[in-house]
Amino acid sequence: CSSLFLNTTMRNILTLILAFAITGVFSQDQTVVNRIKAAEQTTVLLNNPNGLIPLKNLKDLTIASVDFGIPNSTVFDSIVAKYWTLKTFNADTLNTSDDFNNLHTKLKLFNLVIIKISDKTPNNTILSRFISDLESQTQMILVLSGTGSNLSKFEKSKSPLIWSRLQNEETSSVAA
């Protein structure tokens, strides 16, 4: 009788543990789903007159991704890399014209360059000139994140621009 009580008690305890575990997993899954939905709702594609996005003819593309300090840049790059080969460049420490010229030379090997910028990326004339020169020589996609304070800096750009005010992994994934 006592072993039956013990088995029933153990079974009840295991059932409770399992119920809490399932509830916790569901709660986490629902949180992720909610974050993805929020990312989808706050990410917009601006200025895509030539229909560059969605990318077509991937086999013909050599893609470079240049990070100027955007949060979760590695998430963005890992999603893009699932579709095609990608070379990444960390550019958030570039300060001088020579630094930008060296990067510009390296990027001549690519026919599509993705520039990722956050609202915290310092805006200076060297960066603006770099982006303008690059845009005149190759296909480019701008990916911006943050408050949107930097959107006006790109109003003359002819390249597609993906912007989201959120800065999390889900947003980087959706933007990619």
N, C-alpha and C positions, 0 to 999 in steps of 0.2 A: 504494500500500500504506500509506504514512504517512497519507494523507488518510482512508483507511478506519479506521485505528487512532484518528485524531483524532475522527472521527465517532462511533465506538464508545465512546471515552472520554467524549466530551461527552454522549452519550446516557446513559451510566452515571451521570455526575455529575448530570445533570438528573433522572434517575430517583431518585437518592438525595435530592436537594433536595426533590422532590415528595413522596417518602415521609416525610421529616422534617416537611414542612409539613402533610401530612394527619394525621400522628400528633399534632402540636402542636394542630391544630384539634380533633381528636377528643378529646384530653386536656382542652382547655378546655371543649368541649361537655359532656363527662362530668362535669366539675367543676360546671358550672351545673346539670346534671340532678341531681346529688347534693345541691346546695344547695337546690334546689326541693323535693326529697323531704324533706329535713330540715325545711324550713319547713312543709311540709304536715303532718309528724308532730308538730311542736311548737306548732302554732297551734290553739287551741281556741275554740269558741263557747260562752259561758256565759250563762245567764239569758236565754233567748229564748222565754218562755212565750206571747207573743202572735204568734209567727211573723213578726216584722218582717224577719228575715233568712231566706231571701233576699228582697231587695226585690222588690215587685210593683208594678204600675201606675206605672211610672216616669214616665209622662207627667203624672201628677198631683203629682209631687214637685218641690219646690224645695229643693235640697240645699246645705248649707253644711258645709265641712270646716274645723275649728278646730284648729290645731297648737300644742300646748304643748311643743314641743321634742322631738318624736319623731324618731329617726334615719330617714332616707329617706322623709320625709313627702311629698316631691314624687313619688316613685315611686307611693306609695299613691294620691295625688290623680290622677295621670295615668291609672292603671288605672280608677278610678271614673269619670273624665271620658270614657272610651271608651264608657261605657254611657249617661250622662246628663250634662246641664249641671251644673256644680259651681262654687260660689264659695268661694275659699279665704281663710282669715284666719290670719295669724301672730299668735299670742297669747303666745308664750314670753317676751315682755318686759313683760307686764301685771303691775303690782304693787299698785295701789291700787283701792279700791272704785269710784272714778270710772272708772278704766280698764275694769273689768269691767262696770260699768253701761253705758258707751258701747258695748261689744261686744254686750252683751245687747240693747240697742236695735236694733243692726244685724241681729241674728239673728232678730228678730221677723218679718222678711220671708220666713223659710224654715220649711217644715213638716217638715223632717228635718235635724237637726244631728249631724254626726259629730265627736266630741271625741277627739283623739289625745293620749295622755299616755304618757310613758316613766317608768321607775323613777327617773330623774333630775329629773323635774318636781317642783319644790318643792310640798309639801303644806301648804296653809294654809287657814284658815277661810274666807277670801274665795273661793278656788277651789272649795272644797267647797260653799259656799252658792250660788255661781254655777251649778255643775253641778246641784244640787238644784232650784233655781228654774227652770232651763232645762228640766229633765226634767219638771217639773209643767206646763209650758206647751206643749211640742212633742214630737214623736217624736225620740228621741236614740239614737245608737249610740256606745258607748265602745270605743275601740281602745287597748289597753295593750301596751307592750312592755317587756321587761327581765326582771329576776329574779323578779318576782311580788310583791315587797315591798309594792307599792301595791294589790294585789288586795283586801285586807281593807278598804280605805277605801271600796270600792264594794259591800260586801255588802248594803247596804240599797237599792241601786239597783234599779229595775224595768226598766231599759233593757238591751238585749242588750249583751254585752261580748265582744269578740274579744281574746284574749290570746296572745302568744307570748313565750317567753323569749329568742328570737333577735332580733337587731337588724341585719338586712341587707336589701338590695334585694329579694331573693327572698321574704323574710318579709313585707315591706310589700306586695309584689305578691299573695301568697297571701291576706293579710288583707283586701285590697280585694275 
